[in-house]
Amino acid sequence: MNPLKALGWWLADYAYAGYWQLRASFARSDAAEFSSGDAAHIVTLPGVYETWRFMQPLITALHARGHPVHVVDVLRRNQRPVAEMAEQVADFLEVNDLTDVILVAHSKGGLAGKLVMTGRAASRVRAMLAIATPFGGSRYARRIPMRTLRAFSPDDPSIVGLTRQLEVNARIVSIYAEFDPHIPEGSELAGAKNVRLDTGGHFRILAHPRVLAELAVLAE
C-alpha cells in the first residue's frame, strides 16, 4: 500500500474521531428522541471509549429513515469486558421486550453484538451490521499495557471463543476499510457478508454511504 495514501487516511480518520468525540462530550441530546418509528428496531453498540453520541450522525440518519433507534445508555464508554457488555445488551432487549432487532455496532460493539446473538437473547436479534469490528482481534493489542485494549489481542480467550462461534455469522454484515490503522488484520468474518470499502479508516467509515445501503437490505 502507498504509505502516503495510508498516512492521509490515518490523518483523516483521527480528525473525524477527534471532532465527534469532542461533539459527543458537549452534546445534550436525549436518546428518547430517536426511539420512534415504524421500521425495524435498531439497537446501537458503540466501540470502546465511545458513548452512544459518538454514533449520533449515523443514529440521526437511521431515525430519519423511519427506524426506532435504541441506545443502551448503561454501557457508558464501553470499557468493561465484552461478556459484561453483552449481558447488559441482553438485559436491555428483555426489559424493553424488543424483538426482530437489527444491531448496528462499531468496533468492540460488534464483538458484544455477536455474543448477544449466541446467548439468551439470541431469538430477539434478526441480524447485525458490524462496522470495523476486530472479529479476529488486532496484533497491536499485544503491545498495549491497558487491560481494556489488551483484550483485543488475537489470542485473548474472548476473541478465540467468539471466533469458534460460526453459526450466527450468516446473519452478520461486516463492513470495513481497505486500511484500518487499528486492525491490520481487517474485519473479514467467515460465513458473513463481507463488505470491504475502497478507503481507509476505523472511525470515518461510520459516515460511509454503504453503511446505510447495507442496513436498508437487512431491514427489508
C-alpha positions in Angstrom: 0.0 0.0 0.0 1.1 3.5 -0.8 2.4 4.9 2.5 1.4 8.5 1.7 -2.2 7.3 0.9 -2.2 5.3 4.2 -1.0 8.4 6.1 -3.7 10.6 4.5 -6.3 8.1 5.6 -4.9 7.9 9.1 -4.9 11.6 9.5 -8.5 11.9 8.1 -9.6 9.1 10.4 -8.3 10.8 13.6 -9.6 14.2 12.5 -13.1 12.6 12.2 -12.7 10.8 15.6 -11.4 13.9 17.4 -14.2 16.0 16.1 -17.0 13.7 17.0 -15.5 12.8 20.4 -15.5 16.5 21.2 -19.0 16.9 19.9 -20.1 13.9 22.0 -18.6 15.4 25.1 -20.8 18.5 24.9 -23.9 17.1 23.3 -27.1 17.2 25.3 -29.4 15.2 23.0 -31.9 12.8 24.6 -31.7 9.3 23.3 -35.5 9.1 23.6 -36.0 11.4 20.7 -34.7 8.7 18.3 -36.9 5.8 19.6 -40.0 6.4 17.5 -40.7 5.0 14.0 -42.4 2.2 12.1 -39.4 0.5 10.5 -37.3 -2.3 12.0 -36.0 -1.6 15.6 -32.3 -0.8 15.8 -30.0 -1.1 18.8 -26.7 0.7 18.5 -23.5 -0.6 20.1 -20.6 1.9 20.1 -16.9 1.0 20.3 -14.5 1.2 23.2 -14.2 4.7 24.8 -17.2 5.8 22.8 -20.6 6.9 24.2 -23.7 6.5 22.0 -23.4 10.1 21.0 -20.2 9.3 19.0 -22.5 7.4 16.7 -25.2 10.2 16.6 -24.7 11.2 13.0 -25.5 7.6 12.0 -28.3 7.3 14.6 -29.9 10.5 13.2 -29.7 9.1 9.6 -31.2 5.8 10.6 -34.1 7.5 12.5 -34.7 9.8 9.5 -35.4 6.6 7.5 -38.2 5.6 10.0 -36.2 3.3 12.3 -36.7 3.4 16.1 -33.1 3.6 17.3 -32.4 2.5 20.8 -29.4 3.3 23.0 -28.1 1.1 25.8 -27.0 4.0 28.0 -25.7 1.8 30.8 -22.8 0.9 28.6 -21.4 4.4 29.1 -17.9 4.4 27.4 -17.7 0.6 26.9 -14.7 -0.1 29.0 -16.0 -3.3 30.6 -15.3 -6.8 29.2 -17.1 -7.9 26.1 -19.1 -10.6 28.0 -20.3 -8.0 30.5 -21.3 -5.6 27.7 -23.2 -8.4 26.0 -25.1 -9.2 29.2 -26.2 -5.6 29.6 -27.4 -5.5 26.0 -29.4 -8.8 26.5 -30.9 -7.3 29.7 -31.9 -4.2 27.7 -33.6 -6.3 25.0 -35.5 -8.3 27.5 -36.6 -5.4 29.8 -37.8 -3.4 26.7 -39.3 -6.6 25.1 -37.6 -5.8 21.8 -37.8 -8.4 19.1 -36.6 -8.7 15.4 -33.9 -6.2 16.2 -31.0 -5.2 14.0 -27.8 -4.5 15.9 -25.7 -1.7 14.4 -22.3 -1.9 16.0 -18.9 -0.2 15.8 -15.6 -1.9 16.6 -15.9 -3.5 20.0 -19.6 -3.2 19.9 -19.6 -5.8 17.1 -17.9 -8.3 19.4 -20.5 -7.8 22.1 -23.3 -8.0 19.4 -22.1 -11.3 18.2 -22.0 -12.6 21.7 -25.6 -11.4 22.2 -26.6 -13.3 19.1 -25.3 -16.6 20.6 -26.7 -16.0 24.1 -30.1 -15.9 25.9 -31.4 -13.0 23.9 -30.4 -14.5 20.5 -34.0 -15.0 19.4 -34.6 -11.3 19.7 -32.0 -10.3 17.1 -32.6 -10.5 13.4 -29.2 -9.5 12.2 -26.1 -7.3 12.9 -24.4 -4.7 10.8 -20.8 -4.5 12.2 -18.6 -1.6 11.3 -14.8 -2.0 11.7 -15.1 -4.9 14.2 -11.9 -6.8 15.2 -13.5 -10.2 14.9 -10.1 -11.9 14.8 -8.5 -9.4 17.2 -5.7 -7.0 16.5 -2.0 -7.8 16.9 -1.4 -4.2 18.0 -3.3 -5.0 21.2 -0.5 -7.2 22.5 1.7 -4.1 22.8 -0.8 -2.0 24.8 -0.4 -2.0 28.6 -4.1 -1.1 29.3 -6.2 -4.2 30.1 -9.2 -2.7 28.3 -7.4 -2.7 24.9 -5.2 -5.7 25.5 -8.4 -7.8 25.4 -8.4 -7.3 21.6 -5.3 -9.5 21.3 -5.9 -12.3 18.8 -5.1 -14.9 21.5 -7.3 -13.4 24.2 -9.9 -16.1 25.3 -12.9 -13.8 24.5 -11.6 -13.3 20.9 -10.8 -17.0 20.5 -14.2 -18.1 21.8 -16.1 -15.8 19.5 -14.1 -17.0 16.5 -15.3 -20.5 17.2 -19.0 -19.4 17.2 -19.7 -19.8 13.5 -23.5 -20.4 13.4 -24.5 -16.8 13.6 -22.0 -15.4 11.1 -24.5 -15.8 8.2 -26.7 -13.1 9.9 -23.9 -10.6 10.1 -22.7 -8.0 7.6 -19.1 -6.9 8.3 -18.1 -3.6 6.8 -14.5 -2.5 6.9 -12.0 -0.3 5.2 -9.1 -1.4 2.9 -6.8 0.1 5.5 -7.7 0.2 9.2 -5.0 1.8 11.4 -6.3 -0.2 14.4 -7.0 -3.6 12.8 -4.2 -4.5 10.4 -5.8 -8.0 10.0 -9.0 -6.5 8.7 -12.6 -7.4 9.8 -13.4 -10.2 7.4 -15.7 -12.8 9.1 -16.0 -16.3 7.7 -19.6 -17.0 6.5 -20.7 -13.4 6.9 -21.4 -10.9 4.1 -18.1 -9.0 4.0 -18.0 -5.5 2.5 -14.5 -4.1 2.0 -14.6 -0.4 1.3 -12.1 1.2 -1.1 -10.9 3.7 1.6 -9.1 3.8 4.9 -10.1 4.4 8.5 -11.5 2.9 11.6 -13.9 5.7 12.6 -14.7 7.7 9.5 -16.4 4.8 7.7 -19.3 5.2 10.1 -20.3 8.0 7.7 -19.8 6.0 4.6 -23.0 5.7 2.4 -22.5 2.0 2.1 -23.4 1.6 5.8 -26.9 2.9 5.2 -27.2 0.9 2.0 -26.4 -2.4 3.7 -28.8 -1.5 6.6 -31.6 -1.0 4.1 -31.0 -4.5 2.8 -31.1 -6.0 6.3 -34.3 -4.1 7.1 -36.3 -5.4 4.1 
